[in-house]
């Protein structure tokens, strides 16, 4: 298994509570992230938080297929959201999102750590970095058009 971390941040013209609410409300995520086709709340909660099963549709050449992964929301405060993601086979991603008021908006800062099997790591890590960068842009666009 390999482990590596990266960070991303973006300025969003909004108030902290709105940004935290959007990030922590996974029922909103299909509107933000185009690969998500279904979000289901699990009946089995994680320790102290909510658990979701996310279904994505991916394209590989002419083929489309669905993948599922689990997201545990470990904690939500007025300025942070901490999540853990599990995707088979053996890929784990933790994300600590912090919101800092800045001028007329907020700075959204994500610290992401990924652990995955050696054979999959480089591909999965590069995809994860690209996905999180795209997600920040989509969160910004979604929040700024909602407020």
C-alpha positions, 0 to 999 in steps of 0.5 A: 500500500502507498499513501500520499497527500495533496491540498487544494483551495479556492475562494468562494463568494459566499458565507461559511454556513452555506458552503459547509451545508453544501459540502456536508449534504451529499444529497446535493452532490449529484447537482455538483459532480456530473459522474454521480448518478445516485446517492443513498443514505446508509441505514448503518451509520459510521461512528458518530456520523452519516454514511452514504453509498455513492454510485458513479457512472464512468466511461472507458472508451466506448464502454460505460460502467457503474462504480460504487463507493462509501463516504463516511461523514466523520464530523461537521463543525461551523468551519470543517467537514471531515470525511473518509471514502472507501472504494474497492479494491482497498482504496481509502481517501480522507478529506479535511475541508476547512472554511476560513472567512476572507473578505466578502467570501470564504477560502475553502481549503482541502487536505486529502490523503489517499491510500491504495494498493501499489499497482493502482496507486499512481493511476488512482492518485492522479485521478483523485487529484483531478477529481478534487480540483474539478469538484472545487470548481463545481462547488464554487459555481454551485454555491455562487449561483445559489446565493 
